[in-house]
Amino acid sequence: MNNEIEDWFIFKGNGEKNENFTLPDPPSWRQFTPEDVNPRLNRGKNFIPPKGSLRLINAALYLRRPLLVTGKPGTGKTSLAYAVAEELGLKLLRWNIGTRTTLKDGLYRYDAIARAQDGKGIESIGEYIQLGPLGSALSPDTLETPTKLNVLLVDEIDKSDIDLPNDLLHVLEEGRFDIPELKRAKELVNKDVTVTTALNKEVKVINGEIICKQFPFVVMTSNGERDFPPAFLRRCLRLKMEEPELENLRQIVASYLGDEIQMKYDWIIRKFIEQRNSKFLATDQLLNAVHLISEGNIDGSKNRDELAEQILEPILKPLDKS
């Protein structure tokens, strides 16, 4: 790949000043505006349910069972939770899982050091407790109405420590958990303690116990990097997200970039499918490629073969190769 300067370049690398440049708007999935207008948080509106997925999604809603969603990166696993929350008008809480994540991280956090430094008594303990995403999703006081429920996204649970799925079993089965710091305080028996949630809302905890009234719609995503114990799987409904085919990809591109862009660059979608047959590619790579070519007006001076070689090839790099 040479360094010939092209018309769409903003940074040319030639040392010449270009302080009056103008960038086009970023793609909607890379905008970081305030939360109330941030299109990144509206990803549910652009979700296209894969064929056959609606039955399992609705079954999980009816049965109040967690939905374990597996599939390759970029198949829409995370967007599924946003889509359900968006369509049904529900609050969504997101719990991102890492290798050191524990069950307590999802339930609550108690800042004992801050309380000790402030020198406050046991009656103020609630000021130093914040419910995590799982704890907040279970708290009945976070519901807008008694008949509503929360949506909890447990993202990339396959990256967790080996014990986390087993640790989740009791909470997912019983829909309740204790806060030992409140249980142990004799002064707080039969008293309400006010704590905050991951939604920055104050809720009441009675006798140190959270008991859900409406079990949340739980979506747990996995890239298939590990197996889960049978006891864990028994408590879940399992949905495998297949890679979207041509018609689905057309719908996805149109939902993000518009019908006109989708039709004009339909050849890129076909090229993507052709390459995906032999490469490990994700749908967001396709969106990146179409947005770059359309917003950069790159296609004006190049034919499709040139675009495929110079633009698509670097963007559509296989995900299983560095």
Backbone bond lengths (Angstrom), bond angles and torsions (degrees), N, CA, C in turn:
res aa  C-N    CA-C-N  psi(-1)  N-CA   C-N-CA  omega(-1)  CA-C   N-CA-C  phi
1 M - - - 1.467 - - 1.535 108.89 -
2 N 1.358 114.80 124.12 1.462 117.93 -177.71 1.523 110.57 -89.40
3 N 1.343 115.28 178.18 1.461 120.91 -178.63 1.517 111.22 -110.88
4 E 1.327 117.01 32.97 1.462 120.55 176.99 1.522 109.58 -64.27
5 I 1.315 117.48 130.06 1.462 122.06 -177.54 1.525 109.78 -73.50
6 E 1.321 116.49 128.87 1.453 122.14 -178.82 1.527 109.89 -110.76
7 D 1.346 115.24 160.67 1.460 121.00 -173.19 1.525 113.25 -58.65
8 W 1.306 117.60 -33.37 1.465 120.19 -173.18 1.532 112.97 -84.80
9 F 1.330 118.02 -4.81 1.457 121.37 -178.57 1.526 111.16 -67.27
10 I 1.314 117.76 137.83 1.457 123.81 171.12 1.523 109.39 -98.49
11 F 1.317 116.88 -51.48 1.465 121.93 171.27 1.515 107.81 -89.42
12 K 1.337 116.55 119.42 1.459 121.04 -175.80 1.522 113.11 -103.23
13 G 1.324 116.89 -13.65 1.457 119.18 176.46 1.507 114.77 68.26
14 N 1.330 117.20 21.42 1.465 119.86 -178.25 1.527 112.54 -109.73
15 G 1.334 116.88 4.78 1.454 120.74 177.72 1.512 114.60 83.83
16 E 1.339 117.97 -4.94 1.459 120.25 -179.69 1.524 109.78 -81.57
17 K 1.331 116.19 136.44 1.452 121.42 -179.50 1.538 110.65 -64.27
18 N 1.332 115.66 139.33 1.462 121.26 177.73 1.523 107.79 -145.37
19 E 1.348 115.41 61.13 1.462 120.42 -172.95 1.520 113.18 -80.88
20 N 1.298 118.99 -10.59 1.461 122.45 -177.63 1.521 111.98 -103.96
21 F 1.317 115.92 27.99 1.467 119.70 -179.03 1.531 110.56 -69.25
22 T 1.326 114.93 157.48 1.467 121.76 176.06 1.518 108.81 -128.86
23 L 1.323 115.27 122.48 1.461 120.50 176.68 1.523 109.79 -92.98
24 P 1.330 118.79 138.94 1.462 119.01 171.63 1.522 109.76 -68.27
25 D 1.320 116.47 166.28 1.455 119.95 177.99 1.527 109.90 -59.47
26 P 1.330 116.73 143.99 1.467 119.04 177.57 1.525 109.84 -70.07
27 P 1.328 117.39 162.83 1.467 118.74 174.07 1.522 109.74 -62.58
28 S 1.334 116.11 155.27 1.463 120.34 -174.55 1.523 112.24 -60.15
29 W 1.329 116.34 -29.18 1.459 119.49 -178.48 1.529 112.65 -81.78
30 R 1.342 117.49 1.41 1.467 121.09 176.43 1.519 111.09 -127.27
31 Q 1.333 116.81 31.03 1.462 121.38 175.94 1.525 108.54 -105.01
32 F 1.319 116.29 140.07 1.462 121.47 -173.38 1.528 110.43 -128.35
33 T 1.300 115.40 48.37 1.458 122.10 178.31 1.525 109.43 -78.87
34 P 1.353 118.52 174.90 1.469 119.48 178.39 1.517 112.41 -53.60
35 E 1.324 115.27 152.81 1.460 121.36 -169.98 1.523 113.71 -56.15
36 D 1.327 117.56 -36.56 1.459 119.06 -174.79 1.523 113.06 -71.29
37 V 1.343 117.60 -17.31 1.467 119.85 178.97 1.523 112.08 -124.53
38 N 1.325 117.24 11.56 1.457 120.98 -174.53 1.525 110.38 -80.00
39 P 1.354 118.24 111.22 1.464 119.71 -178.50 1.518 113.34 -65.30
40 R 1.337 117.73 -19.06 1.462 119.56 177.09 1.528 110.88 -61.05
41 L 1.338 116.18 -31.79 1.448 120.42 -178.24 1.525 112.27 -84.89
42 N 1.330 117.00 0.05 1.458 121.58 177.47 1.520 111.50 -102.98
43 R 1.330 116.27 23.97 1.459 119.86 -176.14 1.522 112.24 -60.12
44 G 1.350 116.51 -24.47 1.453 119.27 178.91 1.517 112.57 -61.88
45 K 1.339 117.16 -29.94 1.466 120.68 -179.49 1.527 111.81 -66.74
46 N 1.314 116.35 -24.12 1.470 120.38 -176.71 1.521 112.75 -100.83
47 F 1.327 116.94 6.43 1.458 120.61 -176.77 1.527 110.34 -78.04
48 I 1.319 116.60 129.26 1.461 122.96 176.19 1.528 107.44 -109.11
49 P 1.338 118.83 109.87 1.474 119.80 -177.26 1.517 111.38 -61.13
50 P 1.336 117.60 129.13 1.458 120.02 176.15 1.524 111.08 -63.22
51 K 1.295 115.71 156.41 1.458 121.33 -179.05 1.527 110.52 -57.10
52 G 1.319 116.44 129.53 1.455 121.47 176.86 1.515 115.16 83.91
53 S 1.335 118.08 -2.45 1.468 119.92 -175.46 1.525 113.03 -80.98
54 L 1.324 117.96 -26.31 1.457 120.80 -174.34 1.523 112.15 -62.39
55 R 1.337 117.45 -34.43 1.463 119.41 -179.97 1.529 110.89 -62.25
56 L 1.325 117.06 -46.29 1.461 119.78 -178.24 1.523 111.85 -70.69
57 I 1.310 117.54 -37.43 1.466 120.41 178.48 1.526 110.04 -61.25
58 N 1.323 116.34 -46.42 1.457 119.98 179.75 1.518 112.40 -70.64
59 A 1.321 116.89 -32.80 1.464 119.58 175.93 1.519 110.55 -62.81
60 A 1.341 116.69 -40.37 1.463 120.22 178.25 1.527 111.16 -64.24
61 L 1.330 117.07 -36.74 1.458 120.78 177.06 1.524 111.08 -65.56
62 Y 1.328 116.71 -45.96 1.459 120.97 -178.90 1.524 111.94 -65.69
63 L 1.336 116.50 -42.61 1.464 121.10 -173.56 1.521 113.49 -86.94
64 R 1.325 117.39 -7.66 1.473 121.17 -176.47 1.528 110.39 56.68
65 R 1.311 115.57 42.63 1.459 121.49 178.17 1.524 109.62 -112.47
66 P 1.341 117.74 143.74 1.469 119.77 175.36 1.529 110.79 -61.58
67 L 1.315 115.63 146.89 1.456 122.16 177.75 1.520 108.05 -107.14
68 L 1.325 116.89 114.32 1.463 122.00 177.52 1.521 107.79 -92.07
69 V 1.324 115.85 112.54 1.466 121.16 -174.46 1.522 109.12 -107.68
70 T 1.304 116.37 118.39 1.465 121.77 -179.72 1.523 109.94 -114.11
71 G 1.309 115.35 159.99 1.463 120.76 178.64 1.509 110.71 153.73
72 K 1.311 115.41 169.97 1.455 120.93 -179.66 1.527 110.62 -67.98
73 P 1.342 117.19 156.48 1.472 119.51 175.58 1.528 111.18 -56.19
74 G 1.319 115.87 140.27 1.452 120.36 176.29 1.512 115.07 86.53
75 T 1.345 118.13 9.33 1.468 119.75 -179.92 1.525 112.63 -93.04
76 G 1.337 117.92 0.78 1.457 120.56 174.29 1.511 115.07 98.20
77 K 1.321 117.16 19.82 1.474 119.79 -177.93 1.524 111.21 -62.77
78 T 1.327 116.12 -48.44 1.463 120.30 -179.63 1.519 111.43 -67.25
79 S 1.323 116.97 -39.50 1.464 121.02 -178.04 1.520 112.01 -63.73
80 L 1.326 117.12 -25.59 1.464 120.44 179.72 1.522 110.55 -58.29
81 A 1.338 117.13 -46.46 1.464 120.75 -179.95 1.524 110.66 -62.66
82 Y 1.339 117.62 -42.37 1.453 121.18 178.65 1.531 110.80 -63.46
83 A 1.340 116.64 -37.43 1.465 120.36 -178.70 1.523 111.46 -65.71
84 V 1.332 116.91 -42.40 1.468 120.20 178.50 1.524 109.91 -63.64
85 A 1.341 116.94 -45.68 1.463 120.64 179.36 1.527 111.12 -61.81
86 E 1.326 116.38 -41.65 1.467 121.22 -178.28 1.527 110.89 -65.51
87 E 1.322 116.58 -49.10 1.469 120.16 -174.93 1.529 112.41 -69.26
88 L 1.323 117.23 -36.74 1.457 120.99 -175.90 1.530 113.12 -94.87
89 G 1.329 116.90 -0.84 1.456 120.51 178.16 1.514 113.17 67.03
90 L 1.342 116.97 43.06 1.458 122.29 -176.65 1.526 110.75 -110.65
91 K 1.336 116.44 155.60 1.460 121.19 175.32 1.518 109.33 -77.13
92 L 1.328 115.31 139.96 1.459 120.37 178.58 1.520 110.18 -113.84
93 L 1.313 115.74 131.23 1.465 122.21 173.01 1.524 107.85 -116.38
94 R 1.320 115.62 138.59 1.466 120.34 -176.02 1.521 110.15 -118.26
95 W 1.314 115.00 128.54 1.463 122.49 178.14 1.522 107.67 -117.51
96 N 1.330 116.33 104.28 1.466 121.41 179.41 1.528 109.59 -84.08
97 I 1.299 116.61 126.26 1.455 122.44 -174.02 1.522 110.77 -98.45
98 G 1.329 115.62 134.97 1.464 122.01 173.98 1.513 110.27 -126.33
99 T 1.316 116.29 -178.57 1.464 120.07 -175.93 1.517 112.86 -66.89
100 R 1.333 117.32 -22.94 1.465 120.39 -178.39 1.527 113.05 -105.32
101 T 1.310 117.67 7.74 1.454 120.73 -178.66 1.527 111.04 -68.44
102 T 1.326 116.03 135.08 1.459 121.17 176.86 1.525 109.53 -116.93
103 L 1.333 115.21 167.24 1.460 119.72 177.87 1.522 110.84 -58.69
104 K 1.326 117.18 -39.72 1.465 120.44 -177.88 1.524 111.38 -61.84
105 D 1.340 117.61 -32.70 1.466 120.37 177.68 1.528 110.72 -57.71
106 G 1.317 115.75 -37.09 1.460 119.90 -179.41 1.510 113.22 -80.01
107 L 1.346 117.11 -26.51 1.458 120.39 -175.49 1.529 112.42 -85.48
108 Y 1.338 117.74 -55.44 1.464 119.63 -177.88 1.525 109.74 -167.43
109 R 1.339 114.66 165.04 1.462 121.99 175.52 1.523 107.95 -130.57
110 Y 1.324 115.55 132.38 1.466 121.12 178.66 1.516 108.47 -118.89
111 D 1.323 116.91 120.42 1.462 122.33 -178.14 1.537 108.93 -95.27
112 A 1.335 116.19 80.51 1.471 121.22 -177.94 1.523 111.54 -67.17
113 I 1.334 116.57 -32.90 1.467 120.01 -178.27 1.525 110.37 -65.48
114 A 1.334 116.83 -44.37 1.469 120.07 -179.94 1.522 110.44 -63.63
115 R 1.331 117.14 -38.18 1.462 119.62 179.92 1.532 110.84 -66.14
116 A 1.343 115.71 -41.07 1.461 119.80 179.03 1.531 110.69 -64.43
117 Q 1.326 116.20 -41.04 1.467 119.90 179.73 1.528 111.79 -65.81
118 D 1.338 115.78 -34.74 1.464 119.48 179.34 1.528 111.95 -78.03
119 G 1.343 116.31 -15.96 1.455 120.51 177.98 1.509 114.45 66.25
120 K 1.344 117.59 31.42 1.460 120.77 -178.03 1.523 110.97 -92.73
121 G 1.331 116.60 154.46 1.453 122.67 -178.37 1.508 112.81 -78.30
122 I 1.338 114.15 -179.98 1.454 120.65 -175.69 1.529 111.80 -63.75
123 E 1.330 117.32 -27.57 1.458 120.15 -178.14 1.528 112.54 -64.31
124 S 1.329 116.03 -20.40 1.476 119.95 -177.47 1.521 112.60 -96.44
125 I 1.319 118.18 7.60 1.463 120.65 -172.00 1.528 112.81 -59.31
126 G 1.325 116.25 -31.30 1.463 119.09 -179.66 1.512 114.14 -60.11
127 E 1.339 116.50 -26.46 1.457 120.65 179.20 1.531 111.75 -64.77
128 Y 1.321 116.70 -19.00 1.467 121.23 -173.80 1.526 112.14 -111.95
129 I 1.329 115.78 14.82 1.463 120.65 177.95 1.523 108.81 -118.77
130 Q 1.323 115.08 129.22 1.468 120.09 174.69 1.521 108.53 -128.14
131 L 1.309 116.16 127.61 1.459 120.60 177.53 1.529 109.53 -69.53
132 G 1.329 115.77 140.99 1.452 121.13 175.51 1.520 110.84 -82.09
133 P 1.323 117.96 -174.47 1.474 120.23 -177.58 1.528 113.02 -59.88
134 L 1.334 117.21 -44.23 1.463 120.15 179.39 1.522 110.69 -66.97
135 G 1.327 117.21 -47.25 1.462 120.55 178.67 1.514 112.27 -60.43
136 S 1.331 116.97 -40.05 1.459 121.04 179.35 1.522 111.55 -67.37
137 A 1.323 116.45 -39.25 1.465 120.37 179.99 1.522 111.47 -64.59
138 L 1.334 116.44 -31.97 1.465 120.80 -179.41 1.530 112.51 -81.68
139 S 1.321 118.00 -25.21 1.460 121.16 -175.70 1.527 111.15 -64.57
140 P 1.340 117.78 122.67 1.477 119.69 -179.34 1.517 112.91 -65.39
141 D 1.321 117.45 -23.12 1.469 120.34 -177.91 1.521 113.03 -75.71
142 T 1.340 118.16 -7.14 1.461 120.22 177.21 1.526 111.81 -88.70
143 L 1.335 117.42 -7.12 1.461 120.89 -177.89 1.526 110.38 -78.73
144 E 1.326 116.37 138.51 1.461 120.51 178.51 1.532 110.52 -68.62
145 T 1.332 116.84 -38.12 1.464 122.49 175.40 1.526 107.25 -139.62
146 P 1.325 118.21 157.65 1.468 120.60 -178.55 1.522 114.32 -60.56
147 T 1.338 117.62 -22.51 1.461 120.21 -178.13 1.524 112.67 -92.70
148 K 1.326 116.99 -8.05 1.474 120.43 177.85 1.521 109.94 -81.97
149 L 1.325 116.90 173.01 1.447 122.44 173.57 1.521 108.03 -144.35
150 N 1.319 115.71 166.46 1.457 120.72 177.52 1.521 110.06 -96.72
151 V 1.318 116.01 160.57 1.462 122.34 171.90 1.517 107.71 -109.48
152 L 1.320 116.50 126.73 1.464 121.63 177.65 1.516 109.46 -115.56
153 L 1.321 116.32 120.05 1.466 122.05 175.28 1.521 108.46 -99.78
154 V 1.336 115.86 114.75 1.464 121.92 175.01 1.530 105.48 -101.86
155 D 1.324 115.68 98.01 1.466 120.60 -167.56 1.522 112.27 -90.15
156 E 1.331 115.47 125.73 1.471 125.39 176.14 1.528 111.16 61.68
157 I 1.311 116.06 55.96 1.455 120.71 179.76 1.523 111.85 -66.36
158 D 1.329 117.29 -19.64 1.468 119.57 178.31 1.523 112.59 -70.22
159 K 1.332 117.44 -10.86 1.470 120.48 177.50 1.530 112.09 -88.82
160 S 1.327 117.07 -1.64 1.460 120.88 -174.22 1.521 111.37 -75.82
161 D 1.343 114.04 166.85 1.456 120.98 168.34 1.522 108.76 -57.94
162 I 1.315 116.28 151.46 1.461 120.91 -174.46 1.528 112.64 -59.77
163 D 1.345 118.04 -23.96 1.464 120.83 -176.13 1.528 114.09 -83.90
164 L 1.331 119.07 -19.52 1.461 119.95 -172.13 1.530 113.78 -60.19
165 P 1.334 120.41 -46.45 1.469 118.30 178.99 1.524 112.88 -56.16
166 N 1.333 117.23 -41.83 1.463 119.67 177.93 1.525 111.61 -67.57
167 D 1.339 116.75 -37.16 1.460 120.33 179.67 1.531 111.39 -65.21
168 L 1.316 116.46 -27.46 1.459 120.96 -178.56 1.525 112.78 -75.90
169 L 1.322 116.94 -18.75 1.461 120.75 -169.81 1.525 112.37 -54.35
170 H 1.317 117.31 -50.81 1.467 120.37 -174.81 1.522 111.11 -63.90
171 V 1.328 116.66 -44.69 1.467 119.92 -178.11 1.523 110.62 -64.29
172 L 1.341 116.91 -43.07 1.460 120.27 -178.74 1.522 111.41 -68.93
173 E 1.307 117.33 -30.59 1.462 121.01 -179.35 1.530 111.52 -80.47
174 E 1.331 116.86 -40.90 1.456 120.79 -174.22 1.528 113.72 -93.93
175 G 1.328 117.17 -22.41 1.459 119.60 -179.18 1.515 113.16 66.55
176 R 1.328 117.29 31.37 1.465 121.50 -178.09 1.517 109.42 -155.65
177 F 1.331 115.71 161.34 1.462 120.15 175.69 1.526 108.92 -161.33
178 D 1.327 115.15 159.41 1.472 122.02 179.21 1.524 110.70 -101.71
179 I 1.316 115.68 152.98 1.461 122.94 168.37 1.526 105.93 -110.62
180 P 1.347 118.47 96.86 1.470 121.75 -171.97 1.522 113.97 -54.93
181 E 1.334 117.72 -35.23 1.461 120.24 -179.06 1.532 111.29 -60.60
182 L 1.326 116.92 -30.59 1.460 120.80 177.07 1.523 111.61 -85.39
183 K 1.317 116.48 -34.87 1.462 121.11 179.69 1.523 111.50 -63.39
184 R 1.336 115.91 -37.18 1.467 120.31 -174.65 1.532 113.36 -75.76
185 A 1.312 116.68 -18.73 1.473 120.56 -174.28 1.522 110.03 -83.36
186 K 1.323 116.11 106.10 1.465 120.70 -178.64 1.527 111.38 -62.37
187 E 1.328 116.08 -30.27 1.462 119.87 -178.99 1.539 112.12 -65.99
188 L 1.338 116.43 -17.64 1.464 120.09 -174.16 1.524 112.86 -103.92
189 V 1.324 117.31 3.39 1.463 120.50 -179.89 1.529 109.37 -59.98
190 N 1.353 114.43 132.11 1.467 122.06 179.25 1.526 113.25 62.68
191 K 1.328 115.98 20.86 1.460 120.24 177.08 1.533 109.94 -117.75
192 D 1.323 114.24 148.98 1.464 119.33 174.36 1.518 109.80 -81.72
193 V 1.332 114.97 138.60 1.463 120.53 173.81 1.527 107.80 -119.96
194 T 1.306 116.64 128.69 1.469 121.01 -179.64 1.521 109.97 -89.41
195 V 1.336 116.08 125.67 1.462 122.11 176.86 1.519 107.48 -127.80
196 T 1.334 116.08 168.25 1.458 120.43 176.90 1.525 109.75 -102.40
197 T 1.311 115.29 160.47 1.462 121.16 -179.33 1.523 110.09 -113.75
198 A 1.319 115.06 175.52 1.466 120.45 175.51 1.520 111.42 -66.69
199 L 1.319 117.58 -13.39 1.460 122.91 176.67 1.526 111.69 -93.43
200 N 1.358 115.87 8.60 1.473 122.35 -177.77 1.531 112.14 58.35
201 K 1.313 114.94 37.45 1.449 121.43 177.73 1.525 108.75 -117.64
202 E 1.311 117.61 139.96 1.456 121.11 177.93 1.527 110.04 -83.06
203 V 1.336 116.29 134.19 1.459 121.34 179.15 1.530 108.90 -133.44
204 K 1.316 116.16 161.96 1.450 122.10 179.70 1.530 110.38 -97.31
205 V 1.335 116.11 138.42 1.459 122.70 173.52 1.531 106.95 -117.91
206 I 1.332 116.72 124.32 1.459 121.88 -177.79 1.522 109.56 -105.93
207 N 1.325 115.51 127.00 1.471 121.28 178.91 1.528 112.77 55.53
208 G 1.307 116.47 30.80 1.463 120.55 175.16 1.511 114.55 67.51
209 E 1.341 117.39 26.57 1.462 119.85 -175.39 1.522 110.85 -136.38
210 I 1.341 114.99 135.39 1.460 121.64 173.61 1.527 107.50 -104.40
211 I 1.318 116.81 124.74 1.469 122.12 178.38 1.521 108.12 -126.94
212 C 1.326 116.44 119.19 1.465 118.76 -176.84 1.527 110.66 -74.78
213 K 1.328 115.63 150.59 1.463 121.61 173.34 1.516 110.89 -103.50
214 Q 1.312 115.80 -31.77 1.462 121.73 174.95 1.516 107.37 -127.20
215 F 1.343 116.72 111.08 1.465 119.32 -179.52 1.523 109.27 -62.61
216 P 1.323 117.32 130.90 1.473 119.58 -176.30 1.520 112.28 -67.03
217 F 1.324 114.73 158.76 1.462 120.00 170.93 1.519 106.55 -80.90
218 V 1.324 116.95 108.79 1.462 122.77 -173.04 1.526 109.40 -102.59
219 V 1.321 115.92 123.01 1.459 122.01 174.87 1.523 107.67 -113.78
220 M 1.313 116.55 116.92 1.464 122.19 177.38 1.520 108.22 -110.00
221 T 1.331 116.84 120.91 1.458 119.97 -177.67 1.521 111.11 -99.64
222 S 1.323 114.65 149.67 1.464 121.10 178.81 1.515 109.22 -147.84
223 N 1.322 115.61 135.75 1.462 121.05 175.79 1.522 112.22 -86.78
224 G 1.331 116.00 7.57 1.459 120.07 177.71 1.514 113.94 77.86
225 E 1.340 116.70 25.16 1.458 119.78 -177.37 1.524 113.15 -82.76
226 R 1.355 117.96 -5.70 1.456 120.58 -179.85 1.521 109.26 -158.35
227 D 1.329 115.18 164.43 1.465 121.37 174.27 1.519 109.28 -95.26
228 F 1.324 116.16 156.03 1.456 121.95 179.41 1.519 109.94 -114.06
229 P 1.346 117.46 151.26 1.463 120.48 -179.05 1.526 111.49 -64.93
230 P 1.337 117.58 147.91 1.473 121.12 -179.19 1.524 113.50 -55.50
231 A 1.345 117.64 -37.77 1.464 120.10 -179.54 1.527 111.25 -61.75
232 F 1.324 116.13 -34.54 1.462 121.03 177.93 1.527 110.21 -72.06
233 L 1.333 116.15 -46.24 1.463 120.76 -178.39 1.525 111.38 -63.20
234 R 1.337 116.86 -33.30 1.462 120.85 -178.51 1.521 111.51 -61.84
235 R 1.311 117.00 -27.47 1.460 120.99 -177.26 1.522 113.03 -91.40
236 C 1.319 116.62 3.01 1.464 121.20 -177.48 1.523 111.05 -119.83
237 L 1.310 115.59 156.13 1.461 121.20 161.53 1.524 106.29 -97.99
238 R 1.317 116.01 141.48 1.464 119.28 -172.38 1.526 111.62 -115.21
239 L 1.325 113.80 128.58 1.463 120.78 179.86 1.519 109.00 -125.04
240 K 1.305 116.72 124.67 1.463 121.14 175.89 1.520 108.62 -99.55
241 M 1.318 116.00 121.74 1.461 121.52 -179.78 1.525 108.68 -87.26
242 E 1.319 115.28 113.69 1.460 120.30 178.29 1.522 110.00 -81.58
243 E 1.307 115.86 159.23 1.463 120.21 177.23 1.529 109.69 -66.86
244 P 1.331 118.01 132.29 1.467 120.17 -178.26 1.524 111.95 -64.98
245 E 1.316 115.09 138.98 1.459 120.68 178.37 1.531 110.40 -90.04
246 L 1.339 116.28 -172.41 1.461 121.64 -169.02 1.522 113.03 -53.08
247 E 1.339 118.06 -51.40 1.454 120.13 -175.10 1.527 111.15 -66.26
248 N 1.323 116.61 -39.98 1.462 119.84 177.11 1.521 111.51 -63.45
249 L 1.348 116.72 -42.13 1.455 120.46 179.50 1.530 111.18 -63.45
250 R 1.323 115.71 -38.12 1.465 119.23 176.55 1.529 110.45 -61.01
251 Q 1.329 115.94 -43.28 1.465 120.07 178.99 1.531 111.01 -64.12
252 I 1.315 116.52 -40.30 1.464 120.53 -178.93 1.524 110.87 -65.25
253 V 1.335 116.54 -47.62 1.467 120.14 179.72 1.527 110.20 -62.30
254 A 1.325 117.24 -42.12 1.468 120.63 -179.98 1.522 110.99 -64.88
255 S 1.336 117.48 -38.37 1.464 120.08 -177.64 1.525 111.58 -67.56
256 Y 1.327 117.25 -32.09 1.465 120.94 -179.95 1.531 112.50 -88.78
257 L 1.335 116.61 -39.34 1.467 119.81 -168.99 1.522 114.02 -118.05
258 G 1.326 117.45 -7.80 1.458 120.30 177.31 1.518 112.93 103.25
259 D 1.329 115.26 153.40 1.466 120.91 -177.71 1.524 112.20 -63.18
260 E 1.333 116.29 -39.56 1.469 119.83 -177.10 1.530 111.24 -63.06
261 I 1.326 116.10 -44.62 1.470 120.33 178.75 1.527 109.94 -64.94
262 Q 1.337 116.44 -41.01 1.474 119.82 -179.62 1.522 110.65 -60.05
263 M 1.323 117.03 -45.77 1.468 119.73 -177.16 1.520 111.16 -69.44
264 K 1.331 116.18 -39.30 1.465 119.27 -178.42 1.523 111.70 -65.73
265 Y 1.351 116.04 -34.91 1.460 119.20 -175.42 1.531 111.70 -112.79
266 D 1.311 115.00 30.78 1.464 118.88 177.69 1.526 111.24 -60.47
267 W 1.303 117.02 -27.91 1.471 120.17 179.88 1.530 111.07 -65.08
268 I 1.342 116.46 -30.33 1.466 119.12 177.62 1.530 110.02 -69.18
269 I 1.329 116.67 -38.49 1.463 119.79 177.23 1.519 110.32 -60.79
270 R 1.340 116.05 -42.88 1.464 119.71 178.95 1.532 110.71 -66.11
271 K 1.310 116.35 -39.58 1.467 120.46 178.08 1.534 109.87 -63.75
272 F 1.326 116.46 -39.49 1.462 121.34 178.48 1.527 110.71 -60.78
273 I 1.325 117.32 -46.94 1.470 120.62 179.34 1.520 110.60 -62.70
274 E 1.306 115.66 -40.75 1.464 119.93 178.73 1.527 111.38 -60.03
275 Q 1.345 116.50 -42.99 1.459 119.76 -179.80 1.526 111.65 -75.45
276 R 1.339 116.80 -31.42 1.458 120.42 -179.15 1.526 112.16 -65.63
277 N 1.326 116.71 -22.72 1.464 120.35 178.44 1.516 112.22 -65.41
278 S 1.336 116.18 -22.42 1.463 119.28 -179.31 1.520 112.95 -124.07
279 K 1.351 116.94 -3.22 1.459 121.45 -179.61 1.529 110.23 -127.15
280 F 1.324 115.73 157.06 1.463 122.29 174.46 1.521 107.01 -89.89
281 L 1.350 116.19 99.34 1.460 121.88 -177.01 1.520 110.05 -123.20
282 A 1.339 116.34 156.29 1.460 122.39 178.58 1.523 109.55 -117.62
283 T 1.335 115.51 153.69 1.458 120.96 -175.41 1.527 112.24 -61.48
284 D 1.340 117.66 -33.65 1.468 117.33 -178.92 1.528 111.91 -67.33
285 Q 1.334 117.69 -21.28 1.470 119.76 173.56 1.523 110.36 -66.39
286 L 1.332 116.41 -37.92 1.458 120.70 175.75 1.525 110.28 -63.04
287 L 1.330 117.04 -46.24 1.466 120.39 179.27 1.530 111.02 -60.62
288 N 1.332 116.53 -41.03 1.464 120.08 177.35 1.523 111.14 -59.40
289 A 1.328 116.11 -44.40 1.462 120.56 -176.90 1.524 111.19 -65.37
290 V 1.331 116.90 -46.48 1.471 119.90 -178.51 1.529 110.64 -65.50
291 H 1.338 116.73 -42.18 1.474 119.39 179.77 1.524 110.71 -63.83
292 L 1.314 117.28 -44.22 1.464 120.48 -178.02 1.521 111.05 -61.57
293 I 1.312 117.06 -46.53 1.464 120.42 -176.95 1.527 111.20 -69.22
294 S 1.331 116.98 -38.48 1.464 119.06 -177.86 1.524 111.78 -75.26
295 E 1.330 118.52 -44.53 1.461 121.15 -177.92 1.526 112.22 -75.30
296 G 1.314 116.49 -29.27 1.460 118.80 179.40 1.512 113.73 -84.33
297 N 1.353 115.41 -2.22 1.472 120.41 -176.77 1.530 111.20 49.74
298 I 1.329 114.39 39.90 1.463 119.29 -175.10 1.518 111.45 -75.12
299 D 1.339 116.39 -28.17 1.465 118.97 -171.76 1.521 113.02 -74.40
300 G 1.341 118.02 -9.61 1.452 119.15 -176.99 1.513 114.43 -64.24
301 S 1.327 117.35 -32.24 1.466 120.00 -175.48 1.517 112.62 -113.47
302 K 1.332 117.83 10.52 1.460 120.25 -177.05 1.523 109.78 -133.33
303 N 1.309 115.32 148.98 1.456 118.15 172.23 1.514 109.13 -88.92
304 R 1.315 117.22 175.32 1.461 121.02 -173.65 1.521 112.26 -63.67
305 D 1.301 116.87 -37.02 1.467 119.35 -179.77 1.529 110.70 -63.98
306 E 1.347 115.81 -41.03 1.470 119.60 178.19 1.523 111.05 -65.40
307 L 1.344 116.28 -43.19 1.457 119.83 178.89 1.524 111.51 -61.98
308 A 1.321 115.46 -42.40 1.465 119.81 -178.87 1.521 110.76 -62.31
309 E 1.325 116.31 -39.86 1.467 120.44 -177.14 1.523 111.77 -77.21
310 Q 1.333 117.74 -43.29 1.459 121.09 -170.94 1.529 113.43 -90.32
311 I 1.316 118.12 -29.83 1.461 121.03 -175.47 1.520 111.96 -111.57
312 L 1.325 116.97 -53.17 1.465 119.47 -175.28 1.515 112.34 -65.69
313 E 1.308 116.94 -42.03 1.464 119.67 -177.13 1.535 112.62 -58.79
314 P 1.350 119.31 -45.55 1.475 118.24 177.20 1.531 113.48 -68.63
315 I 1.338 117.67 -33.17 1.466 120.53 -178.11 1.526 110.93 -75.35
316 L 1.315 116.70 -38.49 1.468 121.40 -176.17 1.525 111.19 -93.40
317 K 1.311 115.47 52.31 1.454 120.09 176.06 1.529 110.05 -74.15
318 P 1.326 118.86 138.88 1.473 120.94 177.97 1.536 110.98 -60.12
319 L 1.317 116.55 138.56 1.452 120.89 -177.31 1.514 113.10 -78.22
320 D 1.317 117.19 -14.13 1.462 119.76 -179.62 1.527 112.02 -96.71
321 K 1.339 115.82 11.94 1.461 120.30 176.90 1.520 108.56 -133.75
322 S 1.324 117.12 139.88 1.466 120.93 -179.38 1.521 110.53 -82.90
